Amino acid sequence: MVTERTLYPLTPSQETMCYMLKYSLHKQVTNVPVSFATARKLDFSLLAKALNVEIARNDCLRLRFTKSKGKMAQYFLPKYAVDGVRVLHFTDEKSQTAFFEADAAKALRPLKETFRVFFFTDSEGRYGVYLNACHLIMDAFAASVFFRDLFAVYDAISAGTELPAPLSRFEEHLPKEYEYLGSEQYRKDREYFEQFHRGMGCPPFYAGVHGPAMLEKQRRRKPDLTVPVAFDPVHDKAEGLHLYADEETTKLILDWCKEHRVAPEILMQTGYKIYAAALNYRTDDTMMMTLCSRRVTAKEKNMGGCMAQVLQMRTKLPTSLTFSETVKRVSAQRAAHFRHMNFPYIDALEMERKIYHFSQAQGPALMMYTWLPLDALSAEFANDAPDFRFYNPGRYILPLYTFSYLTLDGKRLECRYMYRTNLICRADIEALHEGCFRILRYALAHPDATIEELFDKY
């Protein structure tokens, strides 16, 4: 029996994920593999029931994909339930990481499978849930919504109380995405980014965290080159490394942000940019891509789905600027770009290539960067020794993906780096991390120091 179903086109954010799939030989590049564990003792049979209630509440988990007229399309299953969840018991952290990274490296084929779930206990006695979701159904913010709501549902079932307020439906949000593409706002956003790129007056400069050796090698054939060929869909093996800022440095950063009303991600981006510039001829021109969650309203923040959009954060920072002036400039550009955050990344990418005459393989961004606001999880599980982790899927088509967040106890900044090993080595990442925080520690104590002075501190 064939049941009628409503097919929807992909949204621009989902199209970006399909773009990554198209230009990668290894399809796990769009996996979102995460785990969340708590010291709270859990009944896994009850948690399995809670998971199926969550699937009914969280419609992105019932999202499925098909081909329609040669294009990807999506639809929502009215009902779906998981028939049993495998439970794993880890006696050490090494075996836990090895198992979940092996799963993270297994591609989720969106036409056949959209997510996988395991339950587990870890070596610290915590009880947890591992989720590996296809980026077409869920971004990192949606993953935090999933964990928060799943455990709230579990608590309600366990206590025999009413379920928490329902989540917003991703399906109801979709028309807003399609209407935007034909709107006056889309035209204004396009105009803004075109003026931004043309106002730069020259092509961007690739300030890789591995230094200028790759650029210099390619300049032997083209001396005026500023953006090398960095894209490599074949040699895309990636390794992961997670590093921390100590509690004293973290407090210094958070206190300064509170006093000056600056988002922590602005300081992180500034530190990374100054470090990368110092490695690359002390350039005043750096660019990183940042992933914007695009969740503004309370309804959007209470919803699953893939909404994140890539924004190109290119800044020219003359070395005569002070650190305070630099932070203001980076912050102002972020605010300006975020006002146009719905503009599709694929459209922005094609615009950039047309204006600067790039080939498909050239890429000026020194990294993809994401700041994860895990505040809701932190507040909910503050007393339960929570542990939140991302796992390395083993492949990435860009040189470097960095995301940072406060640990759930609020005491340390954690930075996770996924770097392509044919271009970047572990020592490069360790130097980037240490250099960024060394610069920030000095700059926060000497906010009138110029970038030129900070270059000597990296």
ChimeraX attribute file (.defattr): number of C-alpha atoms within 10 A of each C-alpha:
attribute: neighborCount
match mode: 1-to-1
recipient: residues
	/A:1	3
	/A:2	4
	/A:3	4
	/A:4	6
	/A:5	11
	/A:6	9
	/A:7	16
	/A:8	17
	/A:9	16
	/A:10	21
	/A:11	20
	/A:12	22
	/A:13	25
	/A:14	23
	/A:15	17
	/A:16	21
	/A:17	19
	/A:18	18
	/A:19	12
	/A:20	20
	/A:21	17
	/A:22	12
	/A:23	14
	/A:24	20
	/A:25	16
	/A:26	23
	/A:27	20
	/A:28	25
	/A:29	26
	/A:30	25
	/A:31	29
	/A:32	24
	/A:33	27
	/A:34	23
	/A:35	22
	/A:36	22
	/A:37	24
	/A:38	22
	/A:39	18
	/A:40	15
	/A:41	12
	/A:42	17
	/A:43	11
	/A:44	18
	/A:45	12
	/A:46	13
	/A:47	21
	/A:48	20
	/A:49	17
	/A:50	22
	/A:51	23
	/A:52	19
	/A:53	18
	/A:54	23
	/A:55	18
	/A:56	17
	/A:57	22
	/A:58	25
	/A:59	23
	/A:60	25
	/A:61	24
	/A:62	19
	/A:63	21
	/A:64	19
	/A:65	22
	/A:66	15
	/A:67	11
	/A:68	12
	/A:69	7
	/A:70	7
	/A:71	9
	/A:72	18
	/A:73	18
	/A:74	22
	/A:75	18
	/A:76	19
	/A:77	15
	/A:78	10
	/A:79	10
	/A:80	15
	/A:81	15
	/A:82	12
	/A:83	9
	/A:84	13
	/A:85	15
	/A:86	11
	/A:87	14
	/A:88	15
	/A:89	14
	/A:90	16
	/A:91	13
	/A:92	11
	/A:93	11
	/A:94	10
	/A:95	14
	/A:96	18
	/A:97	16
	/A:98	12
	/A:99	12
	/A:100	22
	/A:101	19
	/A:102	14
	/A:103	20
	/A:104	27
	/A:105	20
	/A:106	17
	/A:107	18
	/A:108	23
	/A:109	16
	/A:110	22
	/A:111	13
	/A:112	10
	/A:113	13
	/A:114	23
	/A:115	20
	/A:116	16
	/A:117	18
	/A:118	17
	/A:119	20
	/A:120	20
	/A:121	21
	/A:122	19
	/A:123	14
	/A:124	14
	/A:125	16
	/A:126	19
	/A:127	22
	/A:128	26
	/A:129	22
	/A:130	21
	/A:131	24
	/A:132	27
	/A:133	25
	/A:134	25
	/A:135	28
	/A:136	27
	/A:137	26
	/A:138	28
	/A:139	24
	/A:140	24
	/A:141	23
	/A:142	25
	/A:143	24
	/A:144	24
	/A:145	22
	/A:146	25
	/A:147	22
	/A:148	18
	/A:149	24
	/A:150	23
	/A:151	19
	/A:152	18
	/A:153	24
	/A:154	24
	/A:155	19
	/A:156	15
	/A:157	17
	/A:158	14
	/A:159	9
	/A:160	9
	/A:161	10
	/A:162	10
	/A:163	14
	/A:164	13
	/A:165	11
	/A:166	12
	/A:167	19
	/A:168	18
	/A:169	18
	/A:170	22
	/A:171	16
	/A:172	8
	/A:173	15
	/A:174	15
	/A:175	12
	/A:176	10
	/A:177	15
	/A:178	15
	/A:179	10
	/A:180	14
	/A:181	16
	/A:182	10
	/A:183	10
	/A:184	10
	/A:185	14
	/A:186	17
	/A:187	13
	/A:188	13
	/A:189	19
	/A:190	18
	/A:191	11
	/A:192	16
	/A:193	18
	/A:194	15
	/A:195	11
	/A:196	13
	/A:197	18
	/A:198	13
	/A:199	9
	/A:200	13
	/A:201	9
	/A:202	11
	/A:203	19
	/A:204	21
	/A:205	23
	/A:206	30
	/A:207	30
	/A:208	28
	/A:209	25
	/A:210	20
	/A:211	18
	/A:212	16
	/A:213	11
	/A:214	15
	/A:215	22
	/A:216	15
	/A:217	12
	/A:218	16
	/A:219	15
	/A:220	10
	/A:221	9
	/A:222	12
	/A:223	11
	/A:224	9
	/A:225	16
	/A:226	18
	/A:227	22
	/A:228	22
	/A:229	17
	/A:230	20
	/A:231	18
	/A:232	20
	/A:233	18
	/A:234	13
	/A:235	17
	/A:236	23
	/A:237	19
	/A:238	25
	/A:239	20
	/A:240	22
	/A:241	15
	/A:242	18
	/A:243	15
	/A:244	19
	/A:245	18
	/A:246	13
	/A:247	13
	/A:248	11
	/A:249	18
	/A:250	21
	/A:251	16
	/A:252	14
	/A:253	22
	/A:254	21
	/A:255	13
	/A:256	17
	/A:257	17
	/A:258	11
	/A:259	8
	/A:260	10
	/A:261	10
	/A:262	16
	/A:263	15
	/A:264	21
	/A:265	19
	/A:266	19
	/A:267	23
	/A:268	19
	/A:269	21
	/A:270	21
	/A:271	26
	/A:272	25
	/A:273	28
	/A:274	29
	/A:275	30
	/A:276	28
	/A:277	27
	/A:278	22
	/A:279	19
	/A:280	22
	/A:281	11
	/A:282	17
	/A:283	19
	/A:284	19
	/A:285	20
	/A:286	24
	/A:287	24
	/A:288	24
	/A:289	19
	/A:290	23
	/A:291	19
	/A:292	21
	/A:293	23
	/A:294	19
	/A:295	15
	/A:296	8
	/A:297	8
	/A:298	9
	/A:299	13
	/A:300	19
	/A:301	16
	/A:302	22
	/A:303	27
	/A:304	27
	/A:305	28
	/A:306	25
	/A:307	27
	/A:308	24
	/A:309	23
	/A:310	25
	/A:311	24
	/A:312	20
	/A:313	18
	/A:314	22
	/A:315	19
	/A:316	15
	/A:317	20
	/A:318	15
	/A:319	19
	/A:320	14
	/A:321	16
	/A:322	21
	/A:323	26
	/A:324	17
	/A:325	17
	/A:326	23
	/A:327	19
	/A:328	14
	/A:329	18
	/A:330	21
	/A:331	19
	/A:332	13
	/A:333	15
	/A:334	20
	/A:335	12
	/A:336	12
	/A:337	20
	/A:338	15
	/A:339	12
	/A:340	18
	/A:341	20
	/A:342	23
	/A:343	26
	/A:344	22
	/A:345	18
	/A:346	16
	/A:347	12
	/A:348	19
	/A:349	16
	/A:350	14
	/A:351	16
	/A:352	19
	/A:353	15
	/A:354	11
	/A:355	13
	/A:356	16
	/A:357	12
	/A:358	18
	/A:359	12
	/A:360	11
	/A:361	12
	/A:362	17
	/A:363	22
	/A:364	24
	/A:365	25
	/A:366	25
	/A:367	26
	/A:368	22
	/A:369	25
	/A:370	22
	/A:371	21
	/A:372	17
	/A:373	16
	/A:374	17
	/A:375	14
	/A:376	13
	/A:377	18
	/A:378	21
	/A:379	12
	/A:380	14
	/A:381	19
	/A:382	14
	/A:383	12
	/A:384	16
	/A:385	15
	/A:386	21
	/A:387	18
	/A:388	19
	/A:389	14
	/A:390	22
	/A:391	26
	/A:392	27
	/A:393	28
	/A:394	21
	/A:395	28
	/A:396	29
	/A:397	24
	/A:398	22
	/A:399	25
	/A:400	24
	/A:401	22
	/A:402	19
	/A:403	21
	/A:404	21
	/A:405	20
	/A:406	22
	/A:407	19
	/A:408	23
	/A:409	15
	/A:410	17
	/A:411	16
	/A:412	19
	/A:413	21
	/A:414	18
	/A:415	20
	/A:416	21
	/A:417	25
	/A:418	27
	/A:419	29
	/A:420	24
	/A:421	18
	/A:422	12
	/A:423	20
	/A:424	19
	/A:425	15
	/A:426	15
	/A:427	10
	/A:428	14
	/A:429	22
	/A:430	15
	/A:431	14
	/A:432	20
	/A:433	21
	/A:434	16
	/A:435	20
	/A:436	23
	/A:437	23
	/A:438	17
	/A:439	23
	/A:440	26
	/A:441	18
	/A:442	14
	/A:443	21
	/A:444	17
	/A:445	11
	/A:446	14
	/A:447	15
	/A:448	14
	/A:449	18
	/A:450	19
	/A:451	27
	/A:452	17
	/A:453	16
	/A:454	22
	/A:455	18
	/A:456	10
	/A:457	17
	/A:458	21
